[in-house]
């Protein structure tokens, strides 16, 4: 069979290859989370909390919340090392419909993110390659095609790309942080304070700030999507999740300190791209090229991870009768080829239609709900399956999980209050999803596993 001009020998029923290790786990977690968001989000946070101590305090709270989530994903991922991660966890704990909801919302999310970030690379490219000006869409499609072609050869290729890009990304961010504290720049007071909201206004600002921070941390647990392909998932999943989240926390806190060291918070506030401001303050005219290169490398790692995930989600759902059984086909290299092709076509459709921004606005609400479903899934499985082997048990359970759940509920309330339009659209999609689920089940596209 030939697809995309490459030959593969099919292995039926989704026999993935157990060839990945801790290096891949770290690359997928760190490489997905650390991206352009950390160079943009601090401007939004500074506008909401224009005080250096509050600014750093909310980033520390975000780090604490990520650690709470890490305990949950580590237990679930080590206990149920299957392709599809959160989809599998929700289905096992809460039933087919919960799995359907989590699986499809994650899949639409990763396909739309592929489109959005690929187009962003196309828009940034003229800074480094002036001849590419006016060809953003073509560059975006080229990025997708190259990454998909590499992954088509096998999971090892996808892993190599993820590892290399993540290493380059970490070196670039480390260099940027060091440069901020070493290179000369205009002096200012790091303790400079502006008027901050009071009372209920401060509470609202804190909730809104947490929205941006939680989205910036998202991805540290992505190794859970590949549990079936890890050589030692019981050991590697918790290690990868915790080492990823600790690395991300260190980079984020140091980078935000670097922003405050170089720029007054009044200048950071409302800046659409704080990373660019700092780069120009440190490197002058070359700052735009330097920060653009860092952003593009960061985006490549995130896109590559999303492509890997989208294929495995469809494979997992195909196994359970929630998608085409054909999606369980895997080639000799361990790549779910049908899932990869369908994910790429969907991302391409988002690119051509330009609808991914609207989709991402709705998916942001579902992202919060999916986090909450993971916390609930852990509590349900602890009660229902007390004897199931758990290579890692969530530290501080049940209190840490309950605390994560409460923070998630507060976050969801903030999302609903701040973005009523997309919340209503999300509610409509949720109501429509159940009839769709029933229709798919009646079609019996494949047998239940």
C-alpha positions in Angstrom: 0.0 0.0 0.0 1.3 3.5 -0.9 0.3 6.6 0.9 2.1 10.0 0.7 4.5 8.3 -1.7 5.9 5.9 1.0 5.4 2.2 1.3 4.5 0.5 4.5 3.6 -3.1 5.5 0.5 -3.0 7.7 0.3 -4.6 11.1 -3.4 -5.0 12.0 -5.1 -4.2 15.3 -2.7 -1.5 16.4 0.4 -3.4 17.5 2.5 -0.5 18.6 6.2 -0.9 19.2 7.5 -0.7 22.8 10.7 1.2 21.8 10.5 4.5 23.7 12.3 5.4 26.9 12.6 8.2 29.4 14.4 10.5 26.9 11.3 10.5 24.7 9.1 11.0 27.7 11.0 14.1 28.7 11.1 15.4 25.2 7.3 15.1 24.7 6.5 16.7 28.0 9.0 19.5 28.0 8.9 20.0 24.2 5.1 20.4 24.2 4.7 22.7 27.1 7.6 25.1 26.6 6.7 27.1 23.5 5.8 30.5 22.3 3.3 30.9 25.1 5.9 31.6 27.8 7.2 34.5 25.7 3.6 36.0 25.3 1.6 35.1 28.4 3.7 37.2 30.9 2.4 40.4 29.2 -1.2 39.3 29.9 -0.3 38.4 33.5 1.5 41.7 34.1 -1.5 43.7 32.9 -3.7 41.8 35.3 -1.3 41.9 38.2 1.1 44.9 37.7 3.1 44.2 40.8 6.4 42.2 40.7 5.6 40.2 43.9 2.0 39.3 42.8 3.3 38.5 39.3 5.8 36.0 40.5 3.5 34.7 43.2 0.8 33.7 40.7 3.5 31.8 38.6 4.5 30.0 41.8 0.9 29.1 42.4 0.7 27.8 38.8 3.7 25.6 39.5 2.1 24.2 42.6 -1.1 23.4 40.6 0.9 21.7 37.9 2.6 19.5 40.6 -0.8 18.5 41.9 -1.8 17.5 38.4 1.5 15.6 38.0 0.6 13.3 40.9 -2.7 12.4 39.2 -1.4 11.8 35.7 1.6 9.8 37.0 -0.7 7.3 38.8 -3.1 6.9 36.0 -0.4 6.7 33.3 1.6 4.1 35.2 -1.5 2.1 36.1 -3.0 2.1 32.6 -0.2 2.3 30.1 -2.2 2.3 26.9 -2.2 4.4 23.8 -4.5 7.4 24.1 -3.8 8.3 27.7 -6.6 10.5 29.1 -9.1 9.0 26.7 -8.4 5.5 28.1 -8.4 6.8 31.7 -11.8 8.5 31.3 -13.4 5.5 29.5 -12.2 3.0 32.1 -13.3 5.0 35.0 -16.5 6.8 33.8 -17.7 4.8 30.8 -17.8 4.9 27.0 -19.4 8.3 26.7 -16.9 10.0 28.9 -14.1 8.4 26.9 -15.8 9.5 23.7 -16.0 13.1 24.9 -12.4 13.3 26.1 -11.0 11.5 23.0 -12.8 13.7 20.4 -12.2 17.0 22.2 -8.5 16.2 22.6 -8.3 15.1 18.9 -10.0 18.3 17.7 -7.7 20.3 20.0 -4.5 18.8 18.7 -5.5 19.1 15.0 -6.5 22.7 15.4 -3.2 23.5 17.3 -1.2 21.9 14.5 -2.9 24.3 12.1 -2.6 27.4 14.2 1.1 26.9 15.1 2.1 25.9 11.6 0.6 29.1 10.3 2.4 31.0 13.0 5.7 29.6 11.7 4.7 30.8 8.3 4.0 34.3 9.6 7.3 34.5 11.5 9.4 33.1 8.7 9.9 36.4 6.8 11.9 37.7 9.7 14.5 35.1 9.0 13.9 34.4 5.3 12.5 37.6 3.7 11.8 35.8 0.4 9.0 33.8 2.2 6.9 37.0 2.8 3.4 36.5 1.5 3.7 32.7 1.5 2.6 31.9 5.1 0.1 29.3 4.1 2.6 27.5 1.9 5.2 27.5 4.6 2.6 26.1 7.1 1.7 23.2 4.8 5.4 22.5 4.2 6.0 22.3 7.9 3.2 19.8 8.4 4.2 17.7 5.4 7.9 17.4 6.5 7.0 16.4 10.0 4.3 13.9 8.9 6.7 12.4 6.4 9.3 11.8 9.1 6.8 10.3 11.4 5.4 8.0 8.7 8.8 6.2 8.7 8.1 5.1 12.3 7.8 6.2 15.9 11.6 6.3 16.3 11.8 9.1 13.7 9.1 11.0 15.5 10.9 10.5 18.8 14.3 11.6 17.3 12.7 14.8 15.9 11.1 15.5 19.3 14.3 14.9 21.2 16.5 17.0 18.9 14.1 20.0 18.8 13.6 19.9 22.6 17.4 19.9 23.2 17.9 22.9 20.9 14.9 24.6 22.5 16.3 24.1 26.1 19.7 25.4 25.0 18.1 28.5 23.5 16.0 29.3 26.5 18.9 28.7 28.8 21.0 31.1 26.7 18.3 33.7 26.8 18.0 33.5 30.6 21.7 33.8 31.1 21.9 36.7 28.6 19.2 38.6 30.6 21.3 38.5 33.8 24.7 39.0 32.1 24.3 41.5 29.3 24.0 45.2 30.0 20.6 46.9 29.6 18.8 50.0 30.8 18.5 50.0 34.6 15.1 50.1 36.4 13.7 49.1 39.8 12.6 45.4 39.9 10.2 46.4 42.8 8.4 49.0 40.8 4.7 48.8 41.6 1.7 50.1 39.8 -1.9 50.3 41.0 -3.3 46.8 41.5 -6.9 45.7 41.7 -8.4 45.5 45.2 -11.0 43.2 46.8 -13.2 41.4 44.3 -11.2 43.0 41.4 -8.1 41.4 42.7 -9.8 38.0 43.0 -11.0 38.2 39.4 -7.6 39.2 38.2 -6.0 36.3 40.0 -8.5 33.8 38.4 -8.0 35.3 34.9 -4.2 35.2 35.4 -4.4 31.5 36.3 -6.2 30.8 33.1 -3.2 31.9 31.0 -0.7 30.2 33.3 -2.6 26.8 33.3 -2.7 26.9 29.5 1.0 27.7 29.4 1.8 24.7 31.6 -0.5 22.3 29.6 1.4 19.4 28.0 3.7 18.2 30.9 1.7 14.9 31.1 1.7 14.1 27.3 3.9 11.1 27.9 0.7 9.4 29.1 -0.5 9.2 25.4 2.4 6.8 24.7 2.3 4.4 27.7 1.9 1.4 25.4 5.2 2.3 23.5 7.4 2.9 26.6 9.7 0.1 27.5 9.0 0.4 31.2 5.9 2.6 31.6 5.4 1.9 35.3 8.8 3.5 36.0 9.1 5.9 33.0 5.7 7.6 33.1 6.0 9.0 36.7 9.7 9.9 36.1 8.9 11.7 32.8 5.9 13.5 34.2 7.7 14.8 37.3 11.0 15.6 35.6 9.1 17.4 32.8 7.0 19.5 35.2 10.0 20.4 37.4 12.0 21.4 34.3 9.1 23.5 33.0 8.7 25.2 36.4 12.4 26.0 36.6 12.4 27.5 33.1 9.2 29.5 33.6 10.2 31.0 36.9 13.8 31.9 35.8 12.5 33.4 32.5 9.9 35.5 34.3 12.6 36.7 36.7 14.6 37.6 33.7 11.7 39.6 32.2 11.4 41.5 35.5 15.2 42.1 35.6 15.4 43.5 32.1 12.0 45.2 31.7 9.9 47.4 34.1 6.5 45.7 34.8 4.8 48.8 33.4 6.3 48.1 30.0 5.5 44.4 30.2 1.8 45.0 30.9 -0.3 44.6 27.8 2.8 43.8 25.7 1.7 41.2 23.1 5.2 39.6 23.0 7.3 40.2 26.1 10.0 37.9 24.8 10.5 40.2 21.8 10.8 43.3 24.1 13.4 41.6 26.2 15.4 40.4 23.1 15.5 43.9 21.6 16.6 45.3 25.0 19.4 42.8 25.2 20.5 42.3 21.5 19.4 45.5 19.8 18.5 45.1 16.1 19.4 41.4 16.1 16.9 40.8 18.9 14.0 40.1 16.5 15.9 37.5 14.6 17.1 35.8 17.7 13.7 35.6 19.5 12.0 34.6 16.2 14.4 31.7 15.8 13.7 30.6 19.4 10.0 30.8 18.9 10.0 28.8 15.6 12.1 26.0 17.2 9.7 25.9 20.1 6.7 25.7 17.8 8.2 22.8 15.8 8.5 20.7 19.0 4.8 21.4 19.9 3.5 20.7 16.4 5.5 17.4 16.2 4.1 16.3 19.5 0.5 17.1 18.5 0.9 15.1 15.3 2.1 12.1 17.3 -0.8 12.4 19.7 -3.6 12.8 17.1 -2.7 9.4 15.4 -2.7 7.5 18.7 -6.0 9.0 19.9 -7.8 7.7 16.8 -6.1 4.3 17.1 -7.3 4.0 20.7 -10.9 5.0 19.9 -10.9 2.6 16.9 -10.1 -0.2 19.2 -13.2 0.5 21.3 -15.7 1.0 18.5 -15.7 4.8 18.8 -14.0 5.3 15.5 -13.2 3.4 12.3 -11.5 0.0 13.0 -9.2 0.8 10.1 -7.6 3.5 12.4 -6.0 0.7 14.3 -3.6 -0.1 11.4 0.0 0.4 12.3 3.0 0.2 9.9 6.3 -1.7 10.5 7.8 1.5 12.1 5.1 1.6 14.7 3.1 4.5 13.2 -0.7 4.5 13.2 -0.8 5.5 9.6 -4.6 5.9 9.1 -4.8 8.1 12.2 -1.8 10.1 11.1 -3.3 10.6 7.6 -6.7 11.6 9.0 -5.2 14.0 11.5 -3.1 15.6 8.9 -6.0 16.1 6.5 -8.0 17.6 9.4 -5.2 20.0 10.3 -5.0 20.9 6.6 -8.7 21.6 6.4 -8.4 23.9 9.5 -5.5 25.7 7.7 -7.5 26.2 4.4 -10.7 27.3 6.2 -9.0 29.5 8.8 -11.4 28.3 11.4 -8.9 27.0 14.0 -9.0 30.2 16.1 -12.8 29.8 16.7 -12.3 26.1 17.4 -9.5 26.8 19.9 -11.7 29.3 21.8 -14.3 26.5 22.3 -11.7 23.8 23.0 -10.2 26.0 25.9 -13.4 25.3 27.9 -13.2 21.6 27.1 -9.6 21.5 28.2 -10.5 22.6 31.7 -13.3 20.0 31.8 -10.9 17.3 30.7 -8.5 18.1 33.6 -11.4 17.8 36.0 -12.5 14.4 34.5 -8.9 13.1 35.1 -9.1 14.0 38.8 -12.5 12.4 39.1 -11.3 9.3 37.2 -8.5 8.8 39.7 -10.9 8.9 42.6 -13.3 6.5 40.9 -10.6 4.0 40.1 -9.2 4.2 43.6 -12.6 3.2 45.0 -13.6 0.7 42.3 -10.2 -1.0 41.7 -8.3 -0.9 45.0 -6.4 -4.1 44.1 -5.2 -3.0 40.7 -1.4 -2.7 40.6 -0.2 0.9 40.8 3.5 1.3 40.2 3.1 4.9 41.4 0.5 6.1 43.9 -0.5 9.8 43.9 1.3 11.5 46.8 -1.0 12.9 49.5 -4.1 11.2 48.0 -7.0 12.1 48.5 -6.2 15.6 49.7 -3.9 16.6 46.9 -6.4 15.3 44.3 -9.3 17.1 46.0 -7.3 20.3 46.1 -6.5 20.0 42.4 -10.2 19.4 41.7 -11.2 22.5 43.7 -8.6 24.7 41.9 -9.9 23.3 38.6 -13.5 24.1 39.5 -12.5 27.7 40.4 -10.6 27.9 37.1 -13.7 26.6 35.2 -15.8 29.3 36.9 -13.3 31.9 35.8 -13.4 30.7 32.2 -17.2 30.7 32.1 -17.3 34.2 33.6 -14.7 35.7 31.3 -15.7 34.0 28.0 -19.5 33.5 28.1 -19.8 33.2 24.3 -17.4 30.3 23.9 -18.8 28.7 27.0 -22.3 28.7 25.5 -21.0 27.2 22.3 -19.1 24.6 24.3 -22.3 23.7 26.1 -24.1 23.3 22.8 -21.4 21.0 21.5 -21.6 19.0 24.7 -25.4 18.6 24.3 -25.0 17.6 20.6 -22.2 15.1 21.4 -24.4 12.6 23.1 -26.6 11.9 20.1 -23.5 11.7 17.9 -22.0 9.2 20.4 -25.2 7.1 20.2 -25.1 7.1 16.5 -21.5 6.0 16.3 -22.2 3.1 18.8 -25.2 2.0 16.7 -23.1 1.9 13.5 -20.8 -0.7 15.3 -17.8 0.4 13.3 -15.7 -2.1 15.2 -16.1 -4.6 18.0 -15.6 -3.7 21.6 -12.3 -4.8 22.9 
